[in-house]
């Protein structure tokens, strides 16, 4: 069954039979999705178990966040949000329920720092934080700070997180195996006394997304990121978390689990649905053999997946009359935003598609070429949406609550024209019939969420 067909009816007749056949491997069948769900759940349970966690692909890190926002959090909070090539500093003033003021500034992280030493990275963060606080005249106040650090962390408490490994193009030396909260504190201390802060919590962007959405919607139980990377966190019963190492409070039965599901498939569990394009992307990545599921889903790789298929079909004479271009044949030059733009064209029209192909030096493309390129993009993005949906459906079924809101953030979910609809339909298909669910776009999740975790921690401490 062609699972991507509903969005293709009006132009699929223009897609060549050969390309349809060649793209078949990019379309997941319902049977394959069920098998992915089964394997993912098995891996999550391995991640939750003390004996099996060290070998598990899905690490299921305990976040030690046990309290969700209740809407009564008040005060001024700082947040740092590091998750990609930029990072943000935020000042958030929580007022009445659902009423807040937020000031933020984005700072770039140069490639030299992304691949330099940990000391350089944290000194850069501390400097930007100090500048921001001076700009907003709060550097004399001792404010609570939540630190969103969106890389795999083994948490030993709410304010202690050991970096397990770098992802998303970072490779700073001297950080893996270290407590990143301590590294930030050390960098602040190196500056002397110009910054006064109290780090109340470290979390990753999925936890931030969940907390941010839970502040508005108390039903939120899952946080999902589909952006540069992909990850999910969810609410689990403490009794299922053998790795939970904190004091157990009988009044607190749940804890947030950061799955780090991007690494699903690192042990071969997804090999039965991987294609030559996936293998090539992995081979040329900076972390071969790692983050296998993420490489099939996220914005860092989606454009390149489409490019590899387009290049293969061009060389086989199935596209552009067999004539490509230097830009097309260059790795990384077909951006993920192109996939969203091409799929934004109204069925039967190719305005955005032609703009993209012109940028790539493919002015000679015909309408048939445009239809074929669009079909390839749809196969790649639909597969990503269906892989994410398999994971979310598995988590919803595992939690087995009657009604669940999923907080979602990330550029792919936010900007791809059909990702939300594809997910909604596919999750509905695989979630138990008596469970209702909703997908909620997080407004600025990872930043506001960090402040909310700090706010909740302060609420609990007083």
Secondary structure, 3 states (H helix, E strand, C coil): CCCCHHHCCCCHHHCCHHHHHHHHHHCCCHHHHHHHHHHHHHHHHHHHCHHHHCCCCCCCEECCCCCCCCCCCCEEEEEEEECCCEEEEEEEEECCCCCEEEEEEEEECCHHHHCCEHHHHHHHHHHHHHHHHHHCCCCCCCEEEEEEECCCEEEEECCEEEECCCCCCCCCECCCCCEHHHHHHHHHHHCCCCCCEEEEEEECHHHHHHHHHHHHCCCEEEEEEECCCEEEEEEEEHHHCCCCCCCCCCCCCEEEEECCHHHCCCCCCCHHHCCHHHHHHHHHCCCCCCCHHHHHHCCCCHHHHHHHHHHHHHHCCCCHHHCCCCCCCCCCCCCHHHHHHHHHCCCCCCHHHHHHHHHCCCCCCCHHHHHHHHHHHHHHHHHHHHHHHHHHHHHHHHHCCCEEEEEEECHHHHHCCCHHHHHHHHHHHHCCCCCEEEEEECCCHHHHHHHHHHHHHHHHHC
